[in-house]
Amino acid sequence: MKRARIIYNPTSGREAFKKELADVLRQLEQAGYETSAHATTGAGDATEAAKLAVERKYDVVIAAGGDGTINEVINGLAEKEYRPKLGIIPVGTTNDFARALSIPRNIHKAVEVIIDGFSTPLDIGKVNDEYFMNIAGGGKLTELTYEVPSKQKTLLGQLAYYLKGIEMLPSLKPINVKIEYDGELFEDDIMLFLVSNTNSVGGFEKLAPDAKMDDGVFDLLILKKTNVAEFIRIATLALRGAHLEDERIVHVTAKHIKVESDEKMQLNIDGEFGGLLPGEFTNLYQHIEFFVPKEFLEKEES
Ligand SMILES: Nc1ncnc2c1ncn2[C@@H]1O[C@H](COP(=O)(O)OP(=O)(O)OP(=O)(O)O)[C@@H](O)[C@H]1O
């Protein structure tokens, strides 16, 4: 019999998972998984719970929560030699990663994906000592995601990000950076840079339209110095994925990226504050095996 460990955030989203826990345990038991569950107690606890699940040699770890919880669980698994397969039950406010994997929002359908057993190894990003699955970056505008209080995030959802973004536009300042990527060098004044592992982030569905999650490289997007009007124009283009041709955008793929600046710049890692520059990014090729719907595998192949 296989053993599964659920790590769930009881405060995530609308506390939807707690009510379904007993049914989820039954569903997994019936499918042949001996299952236990850990409710997280606060920031960082999902990482510790995931480390413990590795030590206890669980076959499968299931992260139930939003992107924050999944990120924490990945941080517990990624540095280990033995890494259990990871299932996802998306019950957060933002579920960018689950959406990128086509995992259904319905809790029991998401559990079915794990039971069906199709899985695929995906790349994980590492920046300094932290891991990420979606995106990391820096620049004034990327700071907005964690400046939105989480209460407001829950109430207003994505809208909060945009409102905060507009409010911050006047304070946008270019920063001079030096970016080394796979032996190449870029040095210029920029508004922001993004290191992406997936193609849809924070409402931008086509930020890096061709980004693949299992090719061992990041999509590096740099927005060079602009004025506010140009910034809005390019952001509008980005909403429909038409920004890559713009002369102010630099778009390359790279496995290893190093970003430095003489000025202070905060890093954002999967939507949370991630310390200050310098940042050294490494793509860990197909590092964690995720349960995904069969349709996701078929789509990736075509
Ligand atoms: N018991 C808890 N009480 C308060 N906060 C918690 C608890 N357990 C975990 N957390 C914190 O809540 C953060 C956010 O959780 P999570 O991502 O699951 O849900 P969310 O806030 O609903 O959605 P999202 O982060 O996708 O917007 C986690 O990164 C974690 O640090």
The ligand as an ORCA input file, in Angstrom:
! r2SCAN-3c Opt
* xyz 0 1
  N      -2.531     28.247     10.123
  C      -2.124     29.330      9.429
  N      -2.506     30.582      9.797
  C      -2.138     31.663      9.117
  N      -1.343     31.622      8.003
  C      -0.922     30.411      7.579
  C      -1.299     29.212      8.258
  N      -0.738     28.169      7.603
  C      -0.043     28.703      6.575
  N      -0.144     30.035      6.540
  C       0.456     30.983      5.589
  O      -0.471     31.384      4.596
  C       0.223     31.696      3.394
  C      -0.689     31.782      2.172
  O      -1.326     30.595      1.998
  P      -1.847     29.992      0.639
  O      -1.007     30.355     -0.470
  O      -2.094     28.559      0.861
  O      -3.294     30.587      0.529
  P      -3.975     31.914      0.089
  O      -3.410     33.081      0.818
  O      -5.415     31.674      0.173
  O      -3.673     31.998     -1.403
  P      -2.546     32.638     -2.243
  O      -1.249     32.602     -1.481
  O      -2.565     31.700     -3.390
  O      -3.019     34.005     -2.542
  C       1.275     30.610      3.339
  O       2.402     30.993      2.597
  C       1.624     30.391      4.819
  O       2.791     31.085      5.160
*
